[in-house]
Amino acid sequence: MNAKIFWLFAFVVLYWAYCIYWGLKCARMARTAGDYFIAGRQLSMWVFVLAATATSFSGWTFMGHPGLIYRDGFQYAYASFYTITIPFTGVIFLKRQWMLGKRYGYVTPGEMFSDYFQGDAIRILTVIVAMLFSVPYLGVQLGASGFLFNVLTDGLFSVNMGMWLLSLVVLIYVAAGGLRAVAYVDTLQCILLALGIVITGFIALNIAGGWGSMNEGLAKLAASPVGKWGTTKGYGGGDYNAYFAIPGVIQFTAGLGKQTPVGGLWTGIMCLTYMFALMGIQSSPAFSMWAFSNNNPRPFAPQQVWASSAGIGFILFFFTASQGMGAHLLGANPAVTKAGLAMSDVLAASIAKKPDSLVPHYFNWIAPAAPWLVGLLAVCALAAMQSTGAAYMSTAGGMLTRDLYKRYLNPNASHETQKVAGRVGVLIIVISALLVATFSRDALVLLGGLAVAFGFQMWPALAAVCWMPKITRQGATWGLAVGLLAVIFTENFGLTILKGIGIDIWGRWPWTIHSAGWGIIFNVAVCWIVSANTQDAAAAAHRQKYHDFLAEHASLSPEKQGLVPMAWGVTLAWMFFGIGPGAVIGNWIFGAPNAGYAAWTFGIPSIWAWQILFWALGVGMMWLLAYKMEMSTVPETEIEALVEDIGDVAPQQAGSS
């Protein structure tokens, strides 16, 4: 056994021991169903801050994100703004969901929706969303872990063997300890995630000769037309190397998604609607249960502003961008190397055919000099992959138990019976994900594209419960159903179905609008139309009781009411210029990409400087909303719980208060 593999196994064993320790410890602590499914609403502040951050940023952040920056350039790097848009969803919804959960004893979002809307259709849809999110998302993460070990062990483990072996430990600690075990393991996983990205970024910068040397190399590349997309060819984004510019505001010339976009996919509107999709992570049903698991909302603001927006944002905009773009200069791009623009050829040219392999190649580069570091980085990557998957396993198992088994099959299920059912649910989810990943990777890829876009379709239903009493049960239910269908049929999975029945009218992401964008357009339209035509006085009075409670405990003080228009303006302006159509300005405002290194205002490409600027402004926006506008702060008046024995009794109706 060589030194690299020895250290790899040494660190993995230590990591596994930590995971199993917390699984067994938390299993002993889980005396009730509420303890098991939502940690007894007693997660401590810093456990939630780190755990929710780890859950938000998965192994895709660690492995896939640098590879896509390498593949598509800085136009794709706008995706790094998900460090702000993911917790932005939390700012909008988490505090108010926590208040409702505390008040009425909800354990799952399905219980909350069913109680609020007085119907079970949306409850069933919520479980479906949770499953469609969890199984493919988990399958992608587990498959990536198997691929990582296949590469780092030099083929000693096949992808499938590594995937099944690594999944076993996750299954043990999640099934044993429930959400509390997931949270405590996630605290370490968050630290490892951040540490691994930073170290890998330093490796890339070291190979490239440092920050200045890398940017001088990027300037030479930017002055050439070499690259996957060539140049942007003037579609609103200027005539620049497409690695260094977004290709305009929108592309109708791409037809209905059946033509290749000119100069690249990541138009301003594509970046915006892709951010919508990633907002689906914290609007997914799993994060409702994360909200319910806290004793108070105190952890929400630091997680949203400092841990996610500021901390992970800094890491992605500097270190992940360096990994992805630096790879072009280090041999990973055969076209760049052939043109004489590369600084070295230490990375394999095969990365061009499989961008996801970029990060493992950085690991292998340092193996001869520091095999122990490869072992550490491998565990960092593994922790990143398992952090999100574990949370979705636990919460989806809870929803299967509470919203299906307990609701319809065994309404009087005891605490112990619910815990057993929850563990069976986790097992079903893991096996389903592994089987799909093992025997149908094509199906996994197709389904994986649906996950986060599905989560975003929960926005109107959450807006109804938290903010908008005029949305009716019928409006929210039909809107969600139609939104899910719109997502499906603007993604490859649905297009495959349509082609099978002879329909071939549009392609994936028509007009460079992401499926999440199409889904929410149809979702909101149907929701508004149906709600306007299904108003009922008795149902409206029932819903209003929830909003009266929220207004009593979460309203702004009179002196801050005047800040509301300003907060709206700041948020909309940031979205337009930072992640939307206005971002085309960033292509050239700090120096045209092809103007040369000396002409770049900050010594980096203009598009990169624009992204860093709006990242900093985005952190400020999040502070304004979370703290100043009190959207994530602790209510001044205490919330009185109507249900003491959570997890064993049915939630109280608002009308009974």
N, C-alpha and C positions, 0 to 999 in steps of 0.2 A: 504494500500500500504506500503510494507516494505521500509526501508531506501535505500537499493540498487536500487530498481526500481524507487524511487523518484529521486535520484541523476542521474540515467540513463536518465530519461525523461528531467530533468532540463538541463543537458549538451546538449542533443540532440536538444532541443528547441533553445538554444542559438546558436548552430552550424547552425541550419536551418535558423535562422534569419540572420546570417552573409551571408549565401549562397544566400538567396532571395534578400537581400539588394544589393549585387553586380550584381545579374541578372537584377534587375530593373534599377540600375544606368547605367550599360553598355548598356542596351537596348536604353536608351536615348542618349548615346554617339554614337551609331551605325547609323550614318546618311547615309552611303553608304554601298554597298555590301562588299567592301573591309574592311570597319570598322568591319562589322559583321563576315566575314569569317576568316580574318587574322589580326584583330585588327589594321587595317590601317597601317600595318608595323611599329607600334610605341610602341611595348612592351618595357618597361624599363629594364635595365640590371638585377636588382635583382629579378624582377618579373619573367623574363624568367628563371634565374638560379634556383629559387625555383620551378616554375611551371613545367619546363622540368624534373626536378629531381622527382617530385611527379608523373608525367606521366610515367616515366620510371620504377618506383618501386611501384607496385600496392598492393592491399590487399593480393594478394598471397604472397608477401614478408613478410607481417605482420602475416598472419594466416597460410598459407600453407607451407612456407619454414621451419619454426621451426619443424612442424609436420613431414616433410620428412627427416630432419636431425635426428629426433628421430627414425623414422621408419628404415632408411638405414644406419645411422651412419655417421662418418666422410668421408666415401667414397663419399657420396652425398654432403657433405659440400663444395666440390669443386665448386658446383653450385653458391656459394657466389661470385665467381669471375665475375658473371655478373655485379657486380658494376663497373668492368673495361671494360668488353667486350661490354656491351650495349653502353656506351659513346665512345668506340673505333670506333664504326660505325659512330657516330657523328663526330669524328675527321676526318674520311676519307671523309665524304660527305657533312656535313652541311654547311660549309663555302662556298663551290663552288655552292651548290644549292641556297644559299642566294644571291650570286653574280648574278646568272642567273635570279632569281626571281626579284631582284632589277632592272636589266638591261631591261628585256623584259616584266615585269608586270605580271608574273605568279601568280595565286592564288592557283592553285592545281597542284600536280605533273603530273596529266593527261595532263594538258595544256603544261607543260614543255616537256613531252615525245612526245606528238603529234607534237609539233612544231619542236623539234629536229630531230625526225625520219621521219617527213612528212607522218604520217599515224595515223589512229585512232584505229587500233586493239590493240596496246599496251595501249592506253588510256582506252579502255573498260576493258582490263585485270587488269589495275591498280585499277579501281573502284571495280571490282570483288574481288581483293585481299583486298581492304579496307573493303568491306562488310563481307567477310569471316573472316577477322580479328576482326572486330568490334562486330558483333552480338554474336558469341560464347564467345568472351573475356568479353564483357559486361555482358552476361548472367551468366557467372561464378562469376563475381564480385558481381552482384546483388543477386544471389543465396546465396553467402557466407554472405552477409549482413543480409539476412533473417534468415539464420542459427544462426548467432551470436546473434540476438535479441531473437530468440527462446530459446537459452541456457540461456542468461543473464536475461530474464524475467521469467525464470522457467516455460516456456510453455504458458505464458499469450498470446503471439502472436505466431501463427503458422508460419512456415518458409515462406509459400507463402504470408500470410498477411503482415508479416514484410517486405518482399521483395518488394511487390507492394507499400506499404506505403512509404518506404524509397526511392524508385525510383521516386516517384512523385516530390519530392523537386529537385532532380537532373534534371529531365526533365524541371521543371519550370525555373531554373536559366540558364541552357544551351540553351534552346530554346529562351529564352528572350534576353540574352546578347551576345550570340555567343562566339567566342574564347577568347575575352577579359575577359568576365565574368569567363570563365573556368580558365584563367591564374590567375586572382586575387584571386579566391577561392583556387586554387592550392597552392598559397603561404602559406596560413594557413595549408592546408592539408599536405604539405611537412614537416612543423614543427611538426605537430601532429604525422605524421608517424614516424619520427625519435624519438620523445619524447616517444611515446608508446612502441617502441621496446626496448629502453634503460630501461625504468621503468620495463617492463616485465622481462628483463634480470636480473635486480637487484632483482626482486622477486624470480626468480629461484635460484640465487646465495645465497640469504638470507635463503631460505628453506634448501639449501644444506650445510649451515654452512660456506659459504665463498669460495673464489677461491681455496685456498690450499686444503681445505677439499673435495671439489668436485673432484679435480684432483687425490687425493689419492683414492677416491672411483672409479674413472674411471680406475685407474691402476689395481685395483682388478678385475674389469670387463674385462679389456683387457687381463689379464692373464688367463681368462677362455674361453671356447668355446661357452658360452651362447649368443644367439642372433638370430635375424631373419635369417641371412645367414650362421650361424655357422662360419667356418673358410675359409680363401681364398684358402687353399689347393694347394699352390704352382704354380698357373697359372701366373707366372711372378711377383706376388706381395708378395711372401713369404707365410708361413703357419701361419697366424695370425688370431685373432678374426676379423671378417669382418667388425665390427663396426669401426675398427681402421686401416684399410688398404684398398687400392683399389685392386681389384682382377685381376691385370695384365694389359697388354697393350691392348689386344683385345681378344675376345673369339670366335674363329671359332667353338669351341666345342658346342656353343649354336646353332649350325646348322644355318638354315636360319631364326632364330628368333622364332623357334617353341619349343625350349627347354629352361628350366630355367637356366640362367647363374650360373656357379659354384662360390660360394663365393660372389655373388652380381652382380648387373647390371652395376655398375659404373666403368667400365674399363677406362684406359687412353683415348682410342679413343672415348668412350662414353661421357666422360666428355668434350672432345674437341668439338665433334659434337653437344652436348647439348648446349655448349656455342655459337656455330653457330646459333642455334635456337633462343637463347635469344638476339643475335645481331639483330635479325629481328625486335625488338621493335623500334630501332631508324632508321632502314631502311624501316620501314612500311610507307605507304603513309601519315599517320597522321603527322609524324615528318618532312616530306617535308614542310607541311603547317606551322609547328612550326618554321622552318627555315625562311620561307617567312615572318613571322609575326614580325621580328625584324627590327629595324632601321639600325643596323650594326651588325657585327659578334662579337662585344666585349664580350657579355655574354657567348659565346660558350666555350671558354677555361676554365673559372672558374667553369662552370657547369660540364664540362667533367672531369677536374682534381681534383678540390677541393671539390665540393659538392657531386659528385657521387663517383668517385674512392676513394678519401681519406675519406670523411665524412661518407657516407653510408657504404663504405667498412669496416671502423673501427667498425661501429655498428654491421654489420652482422658477421664479423669474431670473435668478442668477445661476444656480447650480444645474438645474435640469436643462435650461436653455444652453448652457455651456456644453453639457454632454451631447445634446442633439446636434447643434450646429458645429461644434468642434469636430465631430466625427467626419464631416466632409473633408476636413483638412488632414485627416490622419489615416487615409487609405480606404475608408468605408464606402466611398463613392467612386466607382471606377471611371465615370465620366470626368470627374474633377481631377483625378489622378492622371488620366490620359492627357488632359489639357495642360498639365504641368502646374496646377494650382495647389496641389497638396503639399503639406509640409513634411509628411512622412507617410509610410505605409504600414504602420504597426497594427492597424485594425484590418480585419479580413474583408475583402471585396464582396464576400457572400452575404454580408449584412444588407446589401442593396436588395436582395431577394427576400430577406426575412428581417425587417427592421426591429422586431421584438427581441432579436438576439443581440442587439447593440450592448446592453448593460452587461450580460454575461461575458461578452468579449472584453469589456473593460476589466472585469474581475480577473479573467484569465491572463490579461497582460501583466498584472502585478504578481501572479502566482509564483514565478521563480524567485522573486526578491522577498515576498512576504506572504507565504502560504497561509499563515494564521489569519491574515487580514481577509483572504478570500473566504475562509470559513465564517468569519464574523459577518462579512457582507452578504453571504448566502443566507444566513439566519435573518439578517435585516430584511432581505427580499422576501423570505418565507413568511416572516411576521407581517409584512405589508399585505401579502396575498391572503393570509388567514384572518386578518383583523376584520375586514368587511364581511367575509363569508360567515364567520362565526356569529356575528350579530344577526344576520339574516336567517341563519339556521335557527337560532334561539327564538326570535320574534315570530317567524313563520310557524314554528312548532306551537307557540302559544296561541296563535290565531286559529290554527286547525283545532286545537283543543277547546278554546273558549267559544269560538264562533260557529263551529260545526258540531263537534262531539258533545259539548256541554249544552249547547243551545237546542239541538235536535234529538240527540240520542240518549243523553243521560243528564237531565236538568239538575238532578240532586247529587251529582258527582262530588265525592269528598275531596279534600285537599290531596290526599295520597293518590287517589284515582286520577285526578287532573295532572299531577306530576308525572305519573306513569304514561298517561296519554301524550303529554308534552314530549317526553323522551322518545316515544314511538314516532311522533310527528317529526322530530329532528332526524331520526333514522331514515324515515321515508324520504325526506328532502335530500339528505346526503347521498343516499343510494340512487335516487333519481338523477341528481346532478352528475354523479360518477358514471352512471350507465350512458347518459347522453354524451358525456365527454369521451367515454371509451369507444363507443360503437358508432357514434354519428357526429364526428367533429364538424361536418358541414352544417348539420342541424344546429349544433351549438353556436356556430358563428352566426347563423341566421337569427336564432333566438336571442343571442347576446345583444344584438343591436336594438332589441325592443325594450330591454329592462329599464334603463333610466328614463326613457321617453314615456313608458307606462307610469312610472312614479310621478312624473310631472302632471299627468292627467288628474291627479288627486287635488290639484289646486282649487278648482271651483267648489268642490265639496268641502274642503277645509276652509275656504273663504266664507262659505255659507255658515258653518258652525262658529267660526271665530269673529266674523265681521259683518256679514250680509244676511239679515233675516228675511229679505225678500225672495231669496232662492228657495224654491220649494223642493219637496222630496222628489217629485216627478222630474223637475228640471235638473237637479243634481244627478239623479240616476240615469236619465236618458243622455244627459250631456257626457257623463263619464263613459257610458257604453259606446256612444258614437265617437268620442275622442279616442278610445282604445282601438276601435276599428280603423279610424283614420291613420293612427300610428302604424297599425299592422300593414295596411295596404299602401303605405309609402315607404316601407322597408322591404328588404329582399325576401323575407319570409312570406309576406303577403303577396308580393309580386310573383313568387313561385307558384302560389296557389292560383292566382288569376291566370297565369300563363297555362296552367294545367287545364283550365276550362275555356281556353281560347281567347282570353282578354289580354291584350298587350298594347295599352294606350299610353301609359306613362312609365317612367323609370323611378329609381330611388331618388328621393329628395328633389322633387320638381322645382325648377327655378332657383336652385340652391337654397331652398328652405328645408331645414331638417324636419324629420318626421314628428318630433315633439312640437314644432311650430304648426304643422298641419293639424296635428291632433288637438292642440289647444284652440285653434281657430274654429274648428267644428264643435269642439266641446263647449266653448263659451257661447257660440251662436245658438246651439240647441238648448243649452241651459237657460239662456235669457228668454228665448221664444217660448219654451215650454213653461217656465216659471211665470211668465206674464199671463199665460192662459190657464193656469191651474191654481190661482190664489184661492185660499179657503180661510175663512175667519177663525175657525177653531184651531186649525193647524198653525196659522200665523201667531195666534195668542200663545200656543204652546212653545213655539220657537222663540218668541219674544222674551219668555221667562229666562232663557239662557243668556240672551243679550243684555237683559236688565242686570243680571248677576255680573256679567263681564264689565258692564258700564260702571257698576258700583265699585268694583275693585281694580279696574285697569284704566280708568279714564285719566287723561292728562289734567294737571292742575290748570286753572284759568289763565295763569301767566304764561303757560307754555302752549296754549291753544293757538296763539298767533304764529307759532313756528311751523305749524302743519303745512301751509303752502310752500314755505321755504324747503322743508324736508322733501316734499313731493318734487319740487323743481330740481333739487340737487340730485335726487335719485334718478329721475328721468334723463337729466343732462348727462350724468355719468354713464348710464346705459347706452345713450345714443352715441356719445363720443368715445367711450372707453371700449365697449364691446359690440357696437352696432355700426350702422352706416357711416357715422361721422368719423370712424376710425381710419378711413382712407387718408385723412390728413396726416396721420402718423407715418405714412410711407415716405414723406419727403421733408416735413417741416423742420427737422433737425439736421438736414443735409441729405440731398438726393443719394440713393443707394450707389449709383454709378459715378458719384462725384469724387471719390477717393477718400482715403483715410483722413487726410488733413482737413477735408471739408466737413467732416462729421463733427457737430458741435460738442458732443460729449465723448468723442473717440469710440463710439459704438454706432451701429446702424440706427437710423432714425426710428424705424419701426420698433426696435428694442427699447430705445429711450422713451418712446411714447407709451409702450406697455409698462415700463417701470414707473413712469409718471402717474399713469392712471391706476396702477396698483396702489401707490401711496395715497392718491386721492380716494380710492375705493376704501382703504382702511379708515380714512377720515369719515367717509359716508357711513360706514358701518358703526363707527363710534357715535356719530350723530343719532342714528336710528336706535341703536341698542341702549345707549346710556342717556343721552340728552332727551330723546323722545320717549324714554322709559319703556321701550317695547320688549326689553329683556331683563328688566330689573324686578326686584322683589316688590309685590304689592304692599302698599302702606298699611292696609287693613288685613287682618288675618283671615284666611279662608277656612270656614267651618265645614268639616267633612260630614256628609250625611250618612256615609257608610263607613263603619269601623272595621269590619271583618272582610277585607278585600280578598278577592279570589275565590270566595266560597258562596257568596250570595249574589243575587242578581242586582245590577246597578239600579239605583233609585231613579224614578222618573222625576224630571224637573218639577212637574206639577205637584209632587208630594211634599215639596219643600214649603 
